[in-house]
Amino acid sequence: MIEEVLQEKEISNLRQSLSNANKLTFEHFTTLKKLYHKLELNEVQRNEWQYKNQLETLQKNYSASKQSNEEKIDFLKIQYKQIDNRIISAEQKLTHGIPEDLELMEKLIAEQESIVADQEKLNAAEKELIENIRENDIEYGREIQKLEQLRNNRLPKADGFIAYQQEIEIKEKAIEMQSKVISIVAVLLLPLLIDITMSGFIKNATRTNHSIFGHYIFLIALLLSLFFLAEPIRNRIAAYLSKPYILGSLGRLSTLLAEINRR
């Protein structure tokens, strides 16, 4: 049984967490990379599971064939023993010389011919059995070799999973940079709008010329934006930019997982 492997539920959980405002984008990317790593483990463990099952079946079949051949060898030994007993019995009958009784002589000759014929049959059966054992051993060795080759061919291509990880890291860095640039523009734009608005009021009230760099409104608004709005704005922009990519990557992940499970 395969344990600690990627499940479709984990992919669904990450999809749902993309709508969670409390989750930061880097957490989503970290989880995504972990899921791809677990997918690689899926393929490795499933390969090992299939290999062990096939090896166990192969070993059981070989053991059954070996046991059957051993039983045949034991049966041949019994038959050889019986022939030896028949030979000893025939020799004992001839210890007192060749019998004068023609009928008894014919029986002895027939027995000897029968012994020779049976010996030839046993020799042929033994030869066939030895050849069968040799072929079984050779075939078993070939099947083991093929199984090992199949096991190696099933191993996940490291380059493929490394490419996925690199792609995710590159996209994460790109989104981080884009969100920083956009958030800086937003942080600068907001104080500027506040300053322009406030300056209009002040100018109308005082009837004096005004420059946005000549008073504290812009600086105060900028500092407030940097301290209280820069991080939330950057996080929101990063979440917005990353969501389409992560959803697409999770779709690919589901497809790869389904392919592995179908094998």
N, C-alpha and C positions, 0 to 999 in steps of 0.2 A: 504494500500500500504506500502511495506517495504522500509524504507529509511536508509541511512547510513550503508549499508551492503557491504560485499565483492563482487567485480565484477571481472569477468575473465580478464578484461582489466588491472586491477591492477597487476595481476600475470604476464601478458605479459610485462607490463612496467618494472617490476623488472628483468625479463629475459633479456630484451634489455639493461638495465642499467649495467648488468654484464660486458658488453663490453666497458663501459665508464671508461677510465683510470683515470678520475678526481674523480671518486667515490671511497671512501675508503671501505675496506672490512667490518669494523664495521657498516658502514651505511647500507650495504646490509643486514647484520644480524639483525640490528634494524628494518628495513623494513619488513624482513621475519617474525619476531616475531609479529609485528603489524598486518600482514596479517592473521596469525593464530588466533590472538585475535579477529579480525573482523569476521573470520569464525565462531568462537564460538558465537558471537553476531548474525550472520546469523541464526544459528540454534535456538537460544533463541527467536529472533523476529519472525521467521517463525512459530515456535511453538505457540507463542501468537496470530499470525495472523490466523492460522488454528483454534485455540481454539475459538477466538472471532467469526469467521464465523460460526462454528458449533454451538456455543452457541446461536448466533442470529437466526439461522435456527430453532433450538430446541424451543426457546422462541416464535418465530412466529407461529410455529405449535401448541404449547400449548395454546397460546392466541386465535388462530382461533378455536381450540376445545372448549376452555372455553366460548368464545362468542357464539358458536353454542349451547352449553348446556344452557347458560343463556337465549337464545331465546326460547329454548324448555321449560324452566321453566316458562317464561312469558306466553307462549302459554297454558301451563297447568293451570296457574292461571286464565286465561280467561275462560277456560273450567270449572274449579271449580266454578267460579263466575256464569257461565251460569247454572250449576246444582243447585247452591244455589237459583237462581231465579226461576228455575223450581220447587224446593221444596217449596219455599214460595208461588208460584202460586197454587200448589196442596193443600197446607194447607189452603189457603184462600178459595178454593172451598169447603173445608170440614168444614168451620166455622159455616155454617148453618145446619150442620148435614149430615148424610149419605143420599145421594140422593135416591129417590124412583125409579127414572128412571133407569132401568136395563142397558140400553145401555150406559148411562152417567156413571153409576157405573163401568162398564167394562172398559171404557176409562180411568177413574181415576186409576183403578187397573193396567191397562197396562202402564200408565204413571209412576206410582210408581215403577213398575218392571223395566221399561226402565231407570229410574233414578238410581236405585240400580245397574243395569248392567253397566251403564255408569260410576258410581262411582268406581266400581270394576276395570273397564278398566283403569280409570285415576289413581287409587291407584297402579295398576300394572305398568303403564307407569312411574309414579313418582318413584316407587321403582327401576325400571330398570335404570332410568335416574340418580338417586342418586348413584347407584352402578357403573354406567359408569363414573360419575364424580370422584368417589373415586378411581377407577382403573386408570383413566387418571392422577390423582394427584400422585398416587404411581409410575406409569410408568415414569412420568416426573421427579420425584425425583431420580429414578434409572438411567435414562439417564443422568441427571446432574452429578450423582456420577461417572458413567462410563466415562463421558467426562473429569471430573477432574482427574480421574485415568490415562486416556490416555494422558492428558496434562503433568502429572508428569512423565509418562514413556517416553515421547518425549524429556524431558529436556536433554541437552547434558551432558554426563558424564564428570564431572570436572577432574577426574583422567586422562582421555584421553588427554585433552588439556594441562593439567599441564605436562604430559609426553612429549608432543611435544615441549613445551617451554623449559623444562629441557634438552631435547636432543639437541636442537639448541644451548643452552648456553654451554653445555659440548663440543660440536663440535667447537664452536667459540673459547673457551679457548684453546682447543687442537691445533687448527690451529694457534692461536696467539703464542703459545709456540713453535711450529714447525718452524714458520716463523722467530722467533727471533733467534733460534739456527742456522738455515741455513744461515740467514743474517750475524750472527757473524762470521761463518766460511768463508763466502764470503768476508766480510770486512777484515778479517785477511789474507785471501789467496791473495787478490789483491795486497796489499803492499808488501807481501812476494815475489810475482812474479816480481814486479817492482824492488825490492831491489836486487833480484838475477840477473836480467837482467843488471841493472845499475852497480852492483858490478863486473860483468864480463867485462864490458867495462873499468871500472876503473882499474881493475887488469891487464888487457892487456896493458893499457896505462902506468901504473906506475910500473908494474912488482913487486908489493908488495903484501904480504899476506893481506887478507881482511876478516873481520867478519861482518855479517849483524847487529850485535848488537854493532858494534864499530863505527858507524857513524850515521848520521841523516837521511839518505834516507828512511829507514824503518819507523822511527818515523813520518817523514813529510808525507809520503804516508798514514800511518795509520790515522793520524789526519785528513787529507783531506778526506779520505774514511768515517770516522766517521761523519764528519760534512756535507758532501755533498752526500754521496752515501748510508749510512746505512738505512735511512728512506725510500727512494725510493725502495731500494732492498727489504726491509722487506714488503713494501706494494705490490710490484709485486709478491713476493713469496706467500703472504697471499691470494692475488686475484687468483693466479694459483691453490693453494690448496683448496680454498673454492668454486670455481666455480662448480665442479662436484657435491658437496654435495648440494649446494643451488638449482641447477637445478633439482636434484632428489627430494628435499623437495618441490619445486614448482610443480612438477608433482603429488606428493601425494596430495598437496593442491588442485589442479585442480580436482582430482578424488573425494575428499571429498566434494568439492563445488558442483560438478555435482550430487552426491548422495543426498545432501540436497535439491537441486532444483527439483529433480525428485519426492520428497515426496509429 
